[in-house]
Amino acid sequence: MGRVGTKDSKISTKKNSQLVLRLDKDERDEFVQLCKELDTSAAREIRRFIRGFMKEHAES
């Protein structure tokens, strides 16, 4: 049987973990609205921040 959700020559990009955080409702709503206006998603921008932060603080 083949693996569900994968293609033969593609690497799966399925997310398999969550990060839960609490923040002010107004701040969250403003962030989500800004993301919509910029044609992106809040999750995408948070992932981009995390990757950049890790890269910036990686030991060389």
CHARMM-style PDB file with segment names, atoms N, HN, CA, C and O in Angstrom:
ATOM      1  N   MET     1       0.828  -1.187   0.000  1.00  0.00      PROA
ATOM      2  CA  MET     1       0.000   0.000   0.000  1.00  0.00      PROA
ATOM      3  C   MET     1       0.869   1.247   0.000  1.00  0.00      PROA
ATOM      4  O   MET     1       1.915   1.275   0.650  1.00  0.00      PROA
ATOM      5  N   GLY     2       0.444   2.282  -0.727  1.00  0.00      PROA
ATOM      6  HN  GLY     2      -0.405   2.258  -1.255  1.00  0.00      PROA
ATOM      7  CA  GLY     2       1.184   3.537  -0.763  1.00  0.00      PROA
ATOM      8  C   GLY     2       0.876   4.396   0.446  1.00  0.00      PROA
ATOM      9  O   GLY     2      -0.107   4.176   1.154  1.00  0.00      PROA
ATOM     10  N   ARG     3       1.714   5.355   0.662  1.00  0.00      PROA
ATOM     11  HN  ARG     3       2.512   5.533   0.087  1.00  0.00      PROA
ATOM     12  CA  ARG     3       1.500   6.278   1.772  1.00  0.00      PROA
ATOM     13  C   ARG     3       0.447   7.313   1.395  1.00  0.00      PROA
ATOM     14  O   ARG     3       0.448   7.823   0.274  1.00  0.00      PROA
ATOM     15  N   VAL     4      -0.426   7.616   2.300  1.00  0.00      PROA
ATOM     16  HN  VAL     4      -0.427   7.201   3.210  1.00  0.00      PROA
ATOM     17  CA  VAL     4      -1.478   8.593   2.057  1.00  0.00      PROA
ATOM     18  C   VAL     4      -0.883   9.990   2.128  1.00  0.00      PROA
ATOM     19  O   VAL     4      -0.108  10.297   3.034  1.00  0.00      PROA
ATOM     20  N   GLY     5      -1.253  10.850   1.156  1.00  0.00      PROA
ATOM     21  HN  GLY     5      -1.883  10.601   0.420  1.00  0.00      PROA
ATOM     22  CA  GLY     5      -0.836  12.243   1.199  1.00  0.00      PROA
ATOM     23  C   GLY     5       0.543  12.524   0.648  1.00  0.00      PROA
ATOM     24  O   GLY     5       1.025  13.650   0.770  1.00  0.00      PROA
ATOM     25  N   THR     6       1.202  11.539   0.042  1.00  0.00      PROA
ATOM     26  HN  THR     6       0.810  10.624  -0.057  1.00  0.00      PROA
ATOM     27  CA  THR     6       2.522  11.792  -0.531  1.00  0.00      PROA
ATOM     28  C   THR     6       2.508  11.428  -2.004  1.00  0.00      PROA
ATOM     29  O   THR     6       1.696  10.617  -2.450  1.00  0.00      PROA
ATOM     30  N   LYS     7       3.411  12.033  -2.748  1.00  0.00      PROA
ATOM     31  HN  LYS     7       4.070  12.692  -2.385  1.00  0.00      PROA
ATOM     32  CA  LYS     7       3.581  11.699  -4.157  1.00  0.00      PROA
ATOM     33  C   LYS     7       4.929  11.023  -4.304  1.00  0.00      PROA
ATOM     34  O   LYS     7       5.815  11.218  -3.472  1.00  0.00      PROA
ATOM     35  N   ASP     8       5.091  10.240  -5.339  1.00  0.00      PROA
ATOM     36  HN  ASP     8       4.370  10.081  -6.014  1.00  0.00      PROA
ATOM     37  CA  ASP     8       6.282   9.422  -5.519  1.00  0.00      PROA
ATOM     38  C   ASP     8       7.582  10.195  -5.366  1.00  0.00      PROA
ATOM     39  O   ASP     8       8.459   9.765  -4.617  1.00  0.00      PROA
ATOM     40  N   SER     9       7.734  11.329  -6.055  1.00  0.00      PROA
ATOM     41  HN  SER     9       7.021  11.678  -6.664  1.00  0.00      PROA
ATOM     42  CA  SER     9       9.012  12.031  -6.043  1.00  0.00      PROA
ATOM     43  C   SER     9       8.995  13.302  -5.197  1.00  0.00      PROA
ATOM     44  O   SER     9       9.943  14.085  -5.246  1.00  0.00      PROA
ATOM     45  N   LYS    10       7.957  13.512  -4.441  1.00  0.00      PROA
ATOM     46  HN  LYS    10       7.187  12.875  -4.401  1.00  0.00      PROA
ATOM     47  CA  LYS    10       7.843  14.726  -3.630  1.00  0.00      PROA
ATOM     48  C   LYS    10       8.064  14.403  -2.160  1.00  0.00      PROA
ATOM     49  O   LYS    10       7.702  13.326  -1.685  1.00  0.00      PROA
ATOM     50  N   ILE    11       8.662  15.347  -1.451  1.00  0.00      PROA
ATOM     51  HN  ILE    11       8.956  16.221  -1.836  1.00  0.00      PROA
ATOM     52  CA  ILE    11       8.826  15.229  -0.003  1.00  0.00      PROA
ATOM     53  C   ILE    11       7.569  15.772   0.653  1.00  0.00      PROA
ATOM     54  O   ILE    11       7.095  16.845   0.279  1.00  0.00      PROA
ATOM     55  N   SER    12       7.030  15.067   1.605  1.00  0.00      PROA
ATOM     56  HN  SER    12       7.414  14.195   1.909  1.00  0.00      PROA
ATOM     57  CA  SER    12       5.819  15.502   2.292  1.00  0.00      PROA
ATOM     58  C   SER    12       6.097  16.756   3.110  1.00  0.00      PROA
ATOM     59  O   SER    12       7.098  16.831   3.822  1.00  0.00      PROA
ATOM     60  N   THR    13       5.207  17.739   3.005  1.00  0.00      PROA
ATOM     61  HN  THR    13       4.394  17.677   2.427  1.00  0.00      PROA
ATOM     62  CA  THR    13       5.335  18.959   3.801  1.00  0.00      PROA
ATOM     63  C   THR    13       4.238  19.020   4.855  1.00  0.00      PROA
ATOM     64  O   THR    13       3.947  20.089   5.391  1.00  0.00      PROA
ATOM     65  N   LYS    14       3.632  17.876   5.153  1.00  0.00      PROA
ATOM     66  HN  LYS    14       3.869  17.008   4.718  1.00  0.00      PROA
ATOM     67  CA  LYS    14       2.549  17.825   6.128  1.00  0.00      PROA
ATOM     68  C   LYS    14       3.060  18.251   7.504  1.00  0.00      PROA
ATOM     69  O   LYS    14       4.089  17.775   7.983  1.00  0.00      PROA
ATOM     70  N   LYS    15       2.324  19.144   8.109  1.00  0.00      PROA
ATOM     71  HN  LYS    15       1.488  19.531   7.720  1.00  0.00      PROA
ATOM     72  CA  LYS    15       2.675  19.599   9.452  1.00  0.00      PROA
ATOM     73  C   LYS    15       2.167  18.563  10.441  1.00  0.00      PROA
ATOM     74  O   LYS    15       1.042  18.081  10.308  1.00  0.00      PROA
ATOM     75  N   ASN    16       2.976  18.217  11.427  1.00  0.00      PROA
ATOM     76  HN  ASN    16       3.889  18.609  11.535  1.00  0.00      PROA
ATOM     77  CA  ASN    16       2.564  17.179  12.358  1.00  0.00      PROA
ATOM     78  C   ASN    16       2.719  17.592  13.816  1.00  0.00      PROA
ATOM     79  O   ASN    16       2.766  16.738  14.702  1.00  0.00      PROA
ATOM     80  N   SER    17       2.798  18.886  14.069  1.00  0.00      PROA
ATOM     81  HN  SER    17       2.760  19.579  13.349  1.00  0.00      PROA
ATOM     82  CA  SER    17       2.933  19.354  15.432  1.00  0.00      PROA
ATOM     83  C   SER    17       2.266  20.712  15.560  1.00  0.00      PROA
ATOM     84  O   SER    17       2.131  21.440  14.576  1.00  0.00      PROA
ATOM     85  N   GLN    18       1.854  21.049  16.756  1.00  0.00      PROA
ATOM     86  HN  GLN    18       1.963  20.458  17.555  1.00  0.00      PROA
ATOM     87  CA  GLN    18       1.215  22.334  17.005  1.00  0.00      PROA
ATOM     88  C   GLN    18       1.937  23.068  18.107  1.00  0.00      PROA
ATOM     89  O   GLN    18       2.551  22.463  18.986  1.00  0.00      PROA
ATOM     90  N   LEU    19       1.853  24.402  18.046  1.00  0.00      PROA
ATOM     91  HN  LEU    19       1.354  24.894  17.332  1.00  0.00      PROA
ATOM     92  CA  LEU    19       2.361  25.272  19.097  1.00  0.00      PROA
ATOM     93  C   LEU    19       1.184  26.131  19.538  1.00  0.00      PROA
ATOM     94  O   LEU    19       0.634  26.894  18.744  1.00  0.00      PROA
ATOM     95  N   VAL    20       0.804  26.006  20.789  1.00  0.00      PROA
ATOM     96  HN  VAL    20       1.252  25.386  21.434  1.00  0.00      PROA
ATOM     97  CA  VAL    20      -0.332  26.763  21.305  1.00  0.00      PROA
ATOM     98  C   VAL    20       0.204  27.972  22.057  1.00  0.00      PROA
ATOM     99  O   VAL    20       1.094  27.847  22.898  1.00  0.00      PROA
ATOM    100  N   LEU    21      -0.344  29.145  21.747  1.00  0.00      PROA
ATOM    101  HN  LEU    21      -1.067  29.246  21.064  1.00  0.00      PROA
ATOM    102  CA  LEU    21       0.061  30.331  22.477  1.00  0.00      PROA
ATOM    103  C   LEU    21      -1.149  31.178  22.789  1.00  0.00      PROA
ATOM    104  O   LEU    21      -2.161  31.125  22.089  1.00  0.00      PROA
ATOM    105  N   ARG    22      -1.037  31.952  23.835  1.00  0.00      PROA
ATOM    106  HN  ARG    22      -0.216  31.995  24.403  1.00  0.00      PROA
ATOM    107  CA  ARG    22      -2.121  32.808  24.263  1.00  0.00      PROA
ATOM    108  C   ARG    22      -1.703  34.253  24.044  1.00  0.00      PROA
ATOM    109  O   ARG    22      -0.584  34.648  24.371  1.00  0.00      PROA
ATOM    110  N   LEU    23      -2.623  35.036  23.485  1.00  0.00      PROA
ATOM    111  HN  LEU    23      -3.532  34.714  23.220  1.00  0.00      PROA
ATOM    112  CA  LEU    23      -2.361  36.445  23.305  1.00  0.00      PROA
ATOM    113  C   LEU    23      -3.672  37.205  23.356  1.00  0.00      PROA
ATOM    114  O   LEU    23      -4.756  36.626  23.282  1.00  0.00      PROA
ATOM    115  N   ASP    24      -3.546  38.494  23.481  1.00  0.00      PROA
ATOM    116  HN  ASP    24      -2.665  38.964  23.541  1.00  0.00      PROA
ATOM    117  CA  ASP    24      -4.697  39.372  23.578  1.00  0.00      PROA
ATOM    118  C   ASP    24      -5.591  39.218  22.343  1.00  0.00      PROA
ATOM    119  O   ASP    24      -5.086  39.184  21.221  1.00  0.00      PROA
ATOM    120  N   LYS    25      -6.900  39.124  22.534  1.00  0.00      PROA
ATOM    121  HN  LYS    25      -7.311  39.152  23.446  1.00  0.00      PROA
ATOM    122  CA  LYS    25      -7.836  38.906  21.434  1.00  0.00      PROA
ATOM    123  C   LYS    25      -7.751  40.013  20.401  1.00  0.00      PROA
ATOM    124  O   LYS    25      -7.739  39.731  19.202  1.00  0.00      PROA
ATOM    125  N   ASP    26      -7.693  41.253  20.829  1.00  0.00      PROA
ATOM    126  HN  ASP    26      -7.702  41.482  21.803  1.00  0.00      PROA
ATOM    127  CA  ASP    26      -7.623  42.369  19.881  1.00  0.00      PROA
ATOM    128  C   ASP    26      -6.347  42.312  19.052  1.00  0.00      PROA
ATOM    129  O   ASP    26      -6.369  42.564  17.847  1.00  0.00      PROA
ATOM    130  N   GLU    27      -5.233  41.979  19.705  1.00  0.00      PROA
ATOM    131  HN  GLU    27      -5.215  41.774  20.684  1.00  0.00      PROA
ATOM    132  CA  GLU    27      -3.955  41.859  19.002  1.00  0.00      PROA
ATOM    133  C   GLU    27      -4.016  40.721  17.982  1.00  0.00      PROA
ATOM    134  O   GLU    27      -3.556  40.870  16.850  1.00  0.00      PROA
ATOM    135  N   ARG    28      -4.577  39.604  18.382  1.00  0.00      PROA
ATOM    136  HN  ARG    28      -4.951  39.483  19.301  1.00  0.00      PROA
ATOM    137  CA  ARG    28      -4.733  38.459  17.474  1.00  0.00      PROA
ATOM    138  C   ARG    28      -5.617  38.816  16.286  1.00  0.00      PROA
ATOM    139  O   ARG    28      -5.276  38.517  15.141  1.00  0.00      PROA
ATOM    140  N   ASP    29      -6.742  39.451  16.555  1.00  0.00      PROA
ATOM    141  HN  ASP    29      -7.019  39.694  17.485  1.00  0.00      PROA
ATOM    142  CA  ASP    29      -7.666  39.814  15.480  1.00  0.00      PROA
ATOM    143  C   ASP    29      -7.017  40.790  14.503  1.00  0.00      PROA
ATOM    144  O   ASP    29      -7.197  40.668  13.292  1.00  0.00      PROA
ATOM    145  N   GLU    30      -6.270  41.751  15.021  1.00  0.00      PROA
ATOM    146  HN  GLU    30      -6.123  41.851  16.005  1.00  0.00      PROA
ATOM    147  CA  GLU    30      -5.579  42.722  14.169  1.00  0.00      PROA
ATOM    148  C   GLU    30      -4.523  42.037  13.302  1.00  0.00      PROA
ATOM    149  O   GLU    30      -4.380  42.354  12.121  1.00  0.00      PROA
ATOM    150  N   PHE    31      -3.790  41.105  13.889  1.00  0.00      PROA
ATOM    151  HN  PHE    31      -3.906  40.847  14.848  1.00  0.00      PROA
ATOM    152  CA  PHE    31      -2.772  40.358  13.152  1.00  0.00      PROA
ATOM    153  C   PHE    31      -3.400  39.524  12.035  1.00  0.00      PROA
ATOM    154  O   PHE    31      -2.923  39.540  10.900  1.00  0.00      PROA
ATOM    155  N   VAL    32      -4.466  38.800  12.358  1.00  0.00      PROA
ATOM    156  HN  VAL    32      -4.854  38.788  13.280  1.00  0.00      PROA
ATOM    157  CA  VAL    32      -5.146  37.963  11.364  1.00  0.00      PROA
ATOM    158  C   VAL    32      -5.701  38.834  10.240  1.00  0.00      PROA
ATOM    159  O   VAL    32      -5.592  38.466   9.070  1.00  0.00      PROA
ATOM    160  N   GLN    33      -6.287  39.970  10.570  1.00  0.00      PROA
ATOM    161  HN  GLN    33      -6.376  40.268  11.520  1.00  0.00      PROA
ATOM    162  CA  GLN    33      -6.830  40.863   9.552  1.00  0.00      PROA
ATOM    163  C   GLN    33      -5.725  41.404   8.646  1.00  0.00      PROA
ATOM    164  O   GLN    33      -5.891  41.459   7.428  1.00  0.00      PROA
ATOM    165  N   LEU    34      -4.605  41.800   9.236  1.00  0.00      PROA
ATOM    166  HN  LEU    34      -4.471  41.755  10.226  1.00  0.00      PROA
ATOM    167  CA  LEU    34      -3.479  42.295   8.446  1.00  0.00      PROA
ATOM    168  C   LEU    34      -2.963  41.210   7.504  1.00  0.00      PROA
ATOM    169  O   LEU    34      -2.645  41.490   6.348  1.00  0.00      PROA
ATOM    170  N   CYS    35      -2.881  39.987   7.990  1.00  0.00      PROA
ATOM    171  HN  CYS    35      -3.139  39.760   8.929  1.00  0.00      PROA
ATOM    172  CA  CYS    35      -2.448  38.875   7.137  1.00  0.00      PROA
ATOM    173  C   CYS    35      -3.397  38.708   5.955  1.00  0.00      PROA
ATOM    174  O   CYS    35      -2.953  38.501   4.826  1.00  0.00      PROA
ATOM    175  N   LYS    36      -4.697  38.796   6.211  1.00  0.00      PROA
ATOM    176  HN  LYS    36      -5.057  38.964   7.128  1.00  0.00      PROA
ATOM    177  CA  LYS    36      -5.673  38.684   5.121  1.00  0.00      PROA
ATOM    178  C   LYS    36      -5.473  39.793   4.098  1.00  0.00      PROA
ATOM    179  O   LYS    36      -5.504  39.542   2.894  1.00  0.00      PROA
ATOM    180  N   GLU    37      -5.268  41.016   4.572  1.00  0.00      PROA
ATOM    181  HN  GLU    37      -5.243  41.220   5.551  1.00  0.00      PROA
ATOM    182  CA  GLU    37      -5.055  42.148   3.679  1.00  0.00      PROA
ATOM    183  C   GLU    37      -3.798  41.967   2.834  1.00  0.00      PROA
ATOM    184  O   GLU    37      -3.731  42.444   1.701  1.00  0.00      PROA
ATOM    185  N   LEU    38      -2.808  41.280   3.386  1.00  0.00      PROA
ATOM    186  HN  LEU    38      -2.862  40.892   4.306  1.00  0.00      PROA
ATOM    187  CA  LEU    38      -1.555  41.034   2.682  1.00  0.00      PROA
ATOM    188  C   LEU    38      -1.572  39.709   1.913  1.00  0.00      PROA
ATOM    189  O   LEU    38      -0.546  39.275   1.391  1.00  0.00      PROA
ATOM    190  N   ASP    39      -2.741  39.074   1.849  1.00  0.00      PROA
ATOM    191  HN  ASP    39      -3.575  39.427   2.274  1.00  0.00      PROA
ATOM    192  CA  ASP    39      -2.928  37.811   1.132  1.00  0.00      PROA
ATOM    193  C   ASP    39      -1.980  36.720   1.612  1.00  0.00      PROA
ATOM    194  O   ASP    39      -1.333  36.040   0.816  1.00  0.00      PROA
ATOM    195  N   THR    40      -1.914  36.571   2.923  1.00  0.00      PROA
ATOM    196  HN  THR    40      -2.439  37.124   3.570  1.00  0.00      PROA
ATOM    197  CA  THR    40      -1.122  35.520   3.544  1.00  0.00      PROA
ATOM    198  C   THR    40      -1.934  34.978   4.709  1.00  0.00      PROA
ATOM    199  O   THR    40      -3.053  35.431   4.945  1.00  0.00      PROA
ATOM    200  N   SER    41      -1.394  34.028   5.431  1.00  0.00      PROA
ATOM    201  HN  SER    41      -0.485  33.659   5.240  1.00  0.00      PROA
ATOM    202  CA  SER    41      -2.100  33.508   6.604  1.00  0.00      PROA
ATOM    203  C   SER    41      -1.270  33.762   7.853  1.00  0.00      PROA
ATOM    204  O   SER    41      -0.049  33.906   7.794  1.00  0.00      PROA
ATOM    205  N   ALA    42      -1.957  33.813   8.975  1.00  0.00      PROA
ATOM    206  HN  ALA    42      -2.949  33.697   9.023  1.00  0.00      PROA
ATOM    207  CA  ALA    42      -1.267  34.012  10.253  1.00  0.00      PROA
ATOM    208  C   ALA    42      -0.286  32.871  10.499  1.00  0.00      PROA
ATOM    209  O   ALA    42       0.839  33.100  10.941  1.00  0.00      PROA
ATOM    210  N   ALA    43      -0.710  31.645  10.214  1.00  0.00      PROA
ATOM    211  HN  ALA    43      -1.624  31.459   9.854  1.00  0.00      PROA
ATOM    212  CA  ALA    43       0.161  30.482  10.431  1.00  0.00      PROA
ATOM    213  C   ALA    43       1.414  30.579   9.572  1.00  0.00      PROA
ATOM    214  O   ALA    43       2.516  30.298  10.044  1.00  0.00      PROA
ATOM    215  N   ARG    44       1.254  30.972   8.322  1.00  0.00      PROA
ATOM    216  HN  ARG    44       0.359  31.200   7.938  1.00  0.00      PROA
ATOM    217  CA  ARG    44       2.405  31.095   7.423  1.00  0.00      PROA
ATOM    218  C   ARG    44       3.395  32.130   7.953  1.00  0.00      PROA
ATOM    219  O   ARG    44       4.605  31.904   7.931  1.00  0.00      PROA
ATOM    220  N   GLU    45       2.890  33.241   8.419  1.00  0.00      PROA
ATOM    221  HN  GLU    45       1.907  33.424   8.437  1.00  0.00      PROA
ATOM    222  CA  GLU    45       3.781  34.298   8.916  1.00  0.00      PROA
ATOM    223  C   GLU    45       4.463  33.901  10.218  1.00  0.00      PROA
ATOM    224  O   GLU    45       5.618  34.261  10.443  1.00  0.00      PROA
ATOM    225  N   ILE    46       3.773  33.174  11.067  1.00  0.00      PROA
ATOM    226  HN  ILE    46       2.834  32.882  10.884  1.00  0.00      PROA
ATOM    227  CA  ILE    46       4.396  32.703  12.314  1.00  0.00      PROA
ATOM    228  C   ILE    46       5.473  31.669  12.000  1.00  0.00      PROA
ATOM    229  O   ILE    46       6.543  31.683  12.609  1.00  0.00      PROA
ATOM    230  N   ARG    47       5.196  30.766  11.047  1.00  0.00      PROA
ATOM    231  HN  ARG    47       4.327  30.754  10.552  1.00  0.00      PROA
ATOM    232  CA  ARG    47       6.236  29.798  10.644  1.00  0.00      PROA
ATOM    233  C   ARG    47       7.442  30.515  10.059  1.00  0.00      PROA
ATOM    234  O   ARG    47       8.583  30.141  10.332  1.00  0.00      PROA
ATOM    235  N   ARG    48       7.194  31.550   9.250  1.00  0.00      PROA
ATOM    236  HN  ARG    48       6.267  31.853   9.029  1.00  0.00      PROA
ATOM    237  CA  ARG    48       8.298  32.311   8.656  1.00  0.00      PROA
ATOM    238  C   ARG    48       9.133  32.989   9.744  1.00  0.00      PROA
ATOM    239  O   ARG    48      10.361  33.006   9.670  1.00  0.00      PROA
ATOM    240  N   PHE    49       8.460  33.546  10.753  1.00  0.00      PROA
ATOM    241  HN  PHE    49       7.462  33.532  10.814  1.00  0.00      PROA
ATOM    242  CA  PHE    49       9.178  34.157  11.869  1.00  0.00      PROA
ATOM    243  C   PHE    49      10.040  33.125  12.596  1.00  0.00      PROA
ATOM    244  O   PHE    49      11.212  33.377  12.877  1.00  0.00      PROA
ATOM    245  N   ILE    50       9.455  31.964  12.898  1.00  0.00      PROA
ATOM    246  HN  ILE    50       8.503  31.760  12.670  1.00  0.00      PROA
ATOM    247  CA  ILE    50      10.183  30.925  13.639  1.00  0.00      PROA
ATOM    248  C   ILE    50      11.425  30.485  12.864  1.00  0.00      PROA
ATOM    249  O   ILE    50      12.506  30.361  13.439  1.00  0.00      PROA
ATOM    250  N   ARG    51      11.270  30.250  11.557  1.00  0.00      PROA
ATOM    251  HN  ARG    51      10.391  30.351  11.090  1.00  0.00      PROA
ATOM    252  CA  ARG    51      12.419  29.822  10.745  1.00  0.00      PROA
ATOM    253  C   ARG    51      13.507  30.887  10.716  1.00  0.00      PROA
ATOM    254  O   ARG    51      14.691  30.568  10.831  1.00  0.00      PROA
ATOM    255  N   GLY    52      13.115  32.152  10.563  1.00  0.00      PROA
ATOM    256  HN  GLY    52      12.154  32.411  10.470  1.00  0.00      PROA
ATOM    257  CA  GLY    52      14.083  33.235  10.557  1.00  0.00      PROA
ATOM    258  C   GLY    52      14.787  33.388  11.894  1.00  0.00      PROA
ATOM    259  O   GLY    52      15.996  33.616  11.944  1.00  0.00      PROA
ATOM    260  N   PHE    53      14.034  33.262  12.973  1.00  0.00      PROA
ATOM    261  HN  PHE    53      13.052  33.076  12.933  1.00  0.00      PROA
ATOM    262  CA  PHE    53      14.580  33.368  14.321  1.00  0.00      PROA
ATOM    263  C   PHE    53      15.596  32.259  14.572  1.00  0.00      PROA
ATOM    264  O   PHE    53      16.674  32.500  15.116  1.00  0.00      PROA
ATOM    265  N   MET    54      15.237  31.032  14.166  1.00  0.00      PROA
ATOM    266  HN  MET    54      14.362  30.836  13.724  1.00  0.00      PROA
ATOM    267  CA  MET    54      16.167  29.908  14.349  1.00  0.00      PROA
ATOM    268  C   MET    54      17.424  30.095  13.516  1.00  0.00      PROA
ATOM    269  O   MET    54      18.525  29.814  13.987  1.00  0.00      PROA
ATOM    270  N   LYS    55      17.275  30.563  12.291  1.00  0.00      PROA
ATOM    271  HN  LYS    55      16.380  30.792  11.908  1.00  0.00      PROA
ATOM    272  CA  LYS    55      18.425  30.781  11.429  1.00  0.00      PROA
ATOM    273  C   LYS    55      19.331  31.864  12.002  1.00  0.00      PROA
ATOM    274  O   LYS    55      20.554  31.730  11.989  1.00  0.00      PROA
ATOM    275  N   GLU    56      18.726  32.935  12.503  1.00  0.00      PROA
ATOM    276  HN  GLU    56      17.732  33.044  12.514  1.00  0.00      PROA
ATOM    277  CA  GLU    56      19.489  34.045  13.088  1.00  0.00      PROA
ATOM    278  C   GLU    56      20.273  33.618  14.315  1.00  0.00      PROA
ATOM    279  O   GLU    56      21.361  34.136  14.568  1.00  0.00      PROA
ATOM    280  N   HSD    57      19.735  32.682  15.076  1.00  0.00      PROA
ATOM    281  HN  HSD    57      18.852  32.262  14.870  1.00  0.00      PROA
ATOM    282  CA  HSD    57      20.369  32.271  16.324  1.00  0.00      PROA
ATOM    283  C   HSD    57      21.073  30.919  16.241  1.00  0.00      PROA
ATOM    284  O   HSD    57      21.489  30.367  17.260  1.00  0.00      PROA
ATOM    285  N   ALA    58      21.201  30.397  15.042  1.00  0.00      PROA
ATOM    286  HN  ALA    58      20.863  30.845  14.215  1.00  0.00      PROA
ATOM    287  CA  ALA    58      21.891  29.114  14.869  1.00  0.00      PROA
ATOM    288  C   ALA    58      23.386  29.304  15.106  1.00  0.00      PROA
ATOM    289  O   ALA    58      23.968  30.323  14.735  1.00  0.00      PROA
ATOM    290  N   GLU    59      23.981  28.315  15.724  1.00  0.00      PROA
ATOM    291  HN  GLU    59      23.508  27.487  16.025  1.00  0.00      PROA
ATOM    292  CA  GLU    59      25.423  28.345  15.921  1.00  0.00      PROA
ATOM    293  C   GLU    59      26.100  27.868  14.647  1.00  0.00      PROA
ATOM    294  O   GLU    59      25.742  26.833  14.086  1.00  0.00      PROA
ATOM    295  N   SER    60      27.067  28.627  14.208  1.00  0.00      PROA
ATOM    296  HN  SER    60      27.358  29.468  14.663  1.00  0.00      PROA
ATOM    297  CA  SER    60      27.776  28.269  12.971  1.00  0.00      PROA
ATOM    298  C   SER    60      28.993  27.442  13.242  1.00  0.00      PROA
ATOM    299  OT1 SER    60      29.699  27.059  12.309  1.00  0.00      PROA
TER     300      SER     60
END
